[in-house]
Amino acid sequence: MVPHGNLPATWGVRLGPLLVNGHEVVLRSPRVRDGAAWREVRLRERDRIEPWWGTSPMSWEDRHEISEWVASYLAARRAGRAGEALTLVVECDGEFAGQSNLERIDHTARSAEMGGWIDSRFGGRGVSTAAARLLIDYAFVRLRLHRLTGPICEGNIAATWGARRLGMVCEGKMSGFLDIGGRRRDHYLWALTVDQYVPPELPSATARATAPSRAPHQRATSCCVPAVPGKAERWAG
């Protein structure tokens, strides 16, 4: 829900770059031509991502046809222009490296749900944490949100570690919350408020001006980690 007045910048956005360990991390709105890179990574990373992804009657291959990307891109563009979601591609040194999103943005309650995934080739470089800093800072500063949440499936150790690193607090267990990997799975609700947030340190990190299109300059040090555009993932870390 968007209050009266100017719509927030949730489409046509570019955040970063943030330099981490010599690597340049950028978040930006998706493009139709990202489909081929998205498909290649998602098919290659199936064994790591699918266990934490929502169940579908479609095969993993069919879910990642270019036509599915285009449909999801169009849905994300509609939601972004309406101020209801912020769908971003993660780039590392110019390569497609994953996605980092805000879903269910409620500008009245000043809340949103986070999710995302990162290509394992970029693991251990601080890319995931850098992407999270950029996203969270944008959410709290530019979008003026107060509270971010992230449901994490029971057993997803990497996502749980990431949430703790960001200073998120586990508020409780949600029994049978989502159908994941073919069955209903319990999730833990992790949350972070603007009052609690302290940007995590990054190794050898330097930040250039973070400037989304149509948005004023914001703090350079800023973010967290789902998803196919318009479809929130549950933290495939």
Helices and strands as residue ranges (DSSP letters): E 14-20, E 23-28, G 32-34, H 35-44, H 46-49, G 50-52, H 60-63, H 66-81, E 86-92, E 95-106, E 111-118, G 120-122, H 127-137, I 138-142, E 147-153, H 157-165, E 169-180, E 183-193, E 205-207, E 227-228, E 231-232
